[in-house]
Amino acid sequence: MLDSQRRSHVGDIHHHLQASSALKIGLQFPDDESRYLERLILSLCAHHGHGPPTTHSASRGWFWEVRPSPTGLETQLPLARSETMQGFSWHTDCTYESAPPRYVALQVLRPDRYGGGTLSLMKIADLSHHLSPAVLKALFEPQFRITIPPEFIKQPDEHHILGSILGVDQIDQSLVMRFREDLIEPTNPKAAAAFEELKVALNQLAKSPQSTVYLTKTDLPEQSIIILDNHRWLHGRDGIKDPARHLRRVRWNAMPFPSVGHGDTAGSIGRAA
């Protein structure tokens, strides 16, 4: 029986995620099909109340191949940021969904051989020490338009949501967040000012070794897995240098974003939400 099906092993992972909200696993065997990760998630769902894996779009399933697309490849679908060689600044996954996944896992199938693609992590809880009460209040308000990227549209008539950036966990009252700067548009001057203050705070935290972790290919070698609580950590990466770099991503346990006030509303092109 694989560890990912052994109840004690799965229980240890569940409790570790609850306690620290981030976990690194080093596989001691080749697993290019991600069978360990698939069975682990199904076991977490069966025995620890996790919600099921989420599909990435209307046309893609659980697993998403995080690697650059070959130059000149013709495709009917727009490329996601993860399918390019570009860096990817601080974000949470599925910022544009009213029920973003609680957990995100990345399995390293082939690390960047030339030193690119360093994964960076930032604790969201530390943000509260760098924002004024007025800014926090504004970020809790549902006054931000969040665009759904074309490659992740699931409903053809939904192209954005209107919601808040910050929320509060209903169990432990901790700060949670959804963020991807290029998709968020404040809808009024107060929201715009708070959004600018938030970006300043993120830049400050990025320089703090107490709040930010950088993981190179030495930290995440081939056949390693990192699991993050998507409500409690921002992540990003620098530019890819190796076109053969290949990670595999899966998300699960989607739940409504814990907004303080009104929940999200959806909208289509040409009309406000």
C-alpha positions in Angstrom: 0.0 0.0 0.0 1.3 3.4 -0.9 1.9 5.9 1.9 -0.8 8.1 0.3 -3.4 5.4 1.1 -2.1 4.7 4.6 -4.4 6.3 7.2 -1.7 7.4 9.6 0.4 9.0 6.9 -2.7 10.8 5.5 -3.7 11.9 9.0 -0.2 13.4 9.6 -0.4 15.4 6.5 -3.9 16.7 7.3 -2.8 17.8 10.8 0.4 19.4 9.5 -1.6 21.5 7.0 -3.9 22.6 9.8 -1.0 23.6 12.0 1.4 25.2 9.6 -0.6 25.6 6.4 2.4 24.6 4.2 4.1 21.2 3.7 7.0 19.8 1.6 7.1 16.1 0.7 10.1 14.3 -0.9 9.1 11.2 -2.8 11.6 8.4 -2.7 10.4 6.8 -5.9 9.7 8.0 -9.5 6.1 9.1 -10.0 5.8 10.9 -13.3 2.0 10.1 -13.3 1.4 11.8 -9.9 -0.3 8.7 -8.6 0.9 9.4 -5.0 -0.6 12.9 -5.1 -3.8 11.8 -6.7 -4.4 9.1 -4.0 -3.3 11.4 -1.2 -6.0 13.9 -2.2 -8.7 11.3 -2.5 -7.7 9.9 0.9 -7.9 13.4 2.5 -11.3 13.8 0.9 -12.5 10.4 2.2 -11.1 10.6 5.7 -10.6 14.2 6.7 -13.5 16.1 5.1 -11.5 17.8 2.3 -13.5 18.8 -0.7 -12.8 17.2 -4.1 -10.2 18.4 -6.7 -11.4 21.2 -8.9 -11.2 21.4 -12.6 -9.1 24.2 -14.0 -11.5 25.3 -16.8 -14.4 24.1 -18.9 -12.0 22.0 -21.0 -9.3 20.8 -18.5 -9.4 18.4 -15.6 -7.8 18.1 -12.2 -4.1 18.3 -13.2 -2.5 21.3 -14.9 0.9 21.0 -16.6 3.0 24.0 -15.4 5.5 24.3 -18.2 6.3 26.7 -21.0 4.4 25.9 -24.2 6.6 25.4 -27.3 7.3 28.6 -29.2 5.0 28.9 -32.2 2.6 26.2 -31.0 -0.9 27.0 -32.5 -3.7 26.6 -30.0 -7.3 27.7 -29.8 -6.9 28.4 -26.1 -5.0 31.5 -24.7 -1.9 30.7 -22.7 -2.0 30.8 -18.9 0.8 32.7 -17.2 2.1 29.3 -16.0 2.5 28.2 -19.6 5.0 31.0 -20.4 8.7 31.7 -19.5 7.6 34.9 -17.7 7.9 35.5 -14.0 4.7 35.4 -12.0 4.3 38.0 -9.2 2.6 37.5 -5.8 -0.8 35.8 -6.1 -3.3 33.3 -4.8 -4.7 30.6 -7.1 -8.2 31.2 -8.5 -8.5 34.7 -7.2 -11.2 35.1 -9.8 -13.5 32.4 -8.3 -16.1 32.9 -5.7 -15.2 29.6 -4.2 -11.4 29.4 -4.5 -9.7 26.1 -3.6 -8.3 25.9 -0.1 -5.3 23.8 -1.0 -2.9 23.8 -4.0 -0.1 21.2 -4.6 2.8 21.4 -7.0 4.8 18.3 -7.9 8.3 18.9 -9.5 8.7 16.6 -12.4 11.7 18.5 -13.8 13.3 21.5 -12.0 14.8 24.4 -13.9 18.4 23.3 -14.6 19.6 26.9 -15.1 18.5 28.5 -11.8 15.2 30.1 -12.9 11.7 29.5 -11.7 12.4 30.0 -8.0 9.2 29.6 -6.0 8.5 32.4 -3.4 6.0 32.1 -0.5 4.6 34.9 1.7 2.6 34.5 4.9 -0.7 36.4 4.5 -1.2 36.7 8.3 1.8 39.1 8.5 0.0 41.6 6.3 -2.2 42.9 9.1 0.8 44.4 10.8 1.6 46.6 7.8 -1.9 47.9 7.0 -3.8 50.6 8.8 -7.3 49.8 10.2 -8.8 52.1 7.5 -7.0 50.2 4.7 -8.0 46.8 6.1 -11.6 47.9 6.3 -11.6 49.0 2.7 -10.0 45.7 1.6 -12.8 43.8 3.4 -15.4 45.5 1.3 -16.8 43.9 -1.9 -15.6 46.8 -4.1 -13.1 45.1 -6.3 -13.7 43.8 -9.8 -11.8 40.6 -10.5 -11.5 39.5 -14.1 -11.6 35.8 -15.0 -8.8 35.0 -17.5 -10.1 33.6 -20.8 -8.3 30.3 -20.2 -10.1 29.8 -16.9 -13.7 30.7 -17.9 -16.0 27.9 -16.8 -19.4 29.6 -17.5 -19.6 31.4 -20.9 -21.7 34.3 -19.4 -19.4 35.0 -16.4 -16.3 37.1 -17.1 -15.6 38.7 -13.7 -16.7 38.8 -10.1 -17.2 41.7 -7.7 -15.9 41.0 -4.2 -13.4 41.7 -1.5 -9.7 41.1 -1.3 -9.5 40.2 2.4 -11.7 37.9 4.5 -11.8 36.2 7.9 -11.5 32.5 8.5 -14.7 31.3 10.1 -13.0 28.8 12.4 -10.0 30.6 13.8 -10.8 34.2 12.8 -7.4 34.6 11.0 -6.9 36.9 8.0 -7.3 35.3 4.6 -6.7 36.8 1.2 -7.2 36.4 -2.6 -4.9 38.5 -4.8 -3.6 38.7 -8.3 -2.7 42.3 -9.2 -3.2 42.1 -12.9 -6.8 40.9 -12.5 -8.0 43.3 -9.8 -9.6 46.6 -10.6 -10.9 48.8 -7.7 -14.3 50.3 -8.3 -14.0 53.5 -6.4 -11.3 55.9 -5.0 -11.3 54.5 -1.5 -10.8 51.0 -2.9 -8.1 52.3 -5.2 -6.2 53.9 -2.4 -6.4 50.8 -0.2 -5.2 48.7 -3.1 -2.1 50.9 -3.5 -1.3 50.6 0.2 -1.7 46.8 -0.1 0.9 46.7 -2.9 3.3 48.8 -0.8 2.9 46.4 2.1 3.6 43.4 -0.1 6.8 45.0 -1.3 7.9 45.5 2.3 7.1 41.9 3.3 8.9 40.6 0.3 12.1 41.9 1.9 11.5 40.3 5.2 13.0 36.8 5.8 10.5 36.3 8.6 7.6 36.6 6.2 9.0 35.3 2.9 10.5 32.0 1.8 12.4 31.4 -1.4 12.7 27.8 -2.7 15.3 27.0 -5.3 15.8 23.7 -7.2 17.9 22.6 -4.3 15.0 23.0 -1.9 12.5 21.5 -4.4 14.3 18.8 -6.4 12.8 16.4 -8.8 9.9 14.4 -7.4 9.3 16.8 -4.5 5.8 18.1 -3.7 4.8 21.3 -2.0 1.3 21.8 -0.6 0.0 25.2 0.4 -3.1 26.6 2.1 -4.2 28.9 -0.7 -6.0 31.2 1.8 -3.0 31.8 4.0 0.0 32.0 1.6 0.8 34.1 -1.5 3.1 32.5 -3.9 5.0 33.6 -7.0 8.0 32.7 -9.1 10.8 34.5 -11.0 11.4 34.0 -14.8 11.9 30.5 -16.2 15.3 29.9 -17.8 14.9 26.2 -18.7 12.2 25.5 -21.3 12.1 21.9 -20.1 11.1 22.9 -16.6 7.9 20.9 -15.7 5.7 21.0 -12.6 2.2 19.5 -12.2 -0.5 21.4 -10.2 -3.7 20.3 -8.6 -6.2 22.2 -6.5 -8.9 20.9 -4.1 -11.3 21.7 -1.3 -13.0 24.7 -2.9 -15.1 26.8 -0.5 -16.8 30.2 -0.7 -14.4 33.0 0.0 -15.1 34.1 3.6 -16.0 37.7 3.0 -17.0 39.7 6.0 -20.0 41.4 4.5 -21.8 40.6 1.2 -20.6 37.7 -0.9 -19.4 37.9 -4.5 -21.5 38.7 -7.5 -20.8 37.6 -11.0 -20.8 39.6 -14.2 -20.4 39.3 -17.9 -18.8 41.5 -20.5 -20.6 44.8 -21.0 -22.4 45.1 -17.7 -21.5 45.7 -14.1 -21.9 42.9 -11.6 
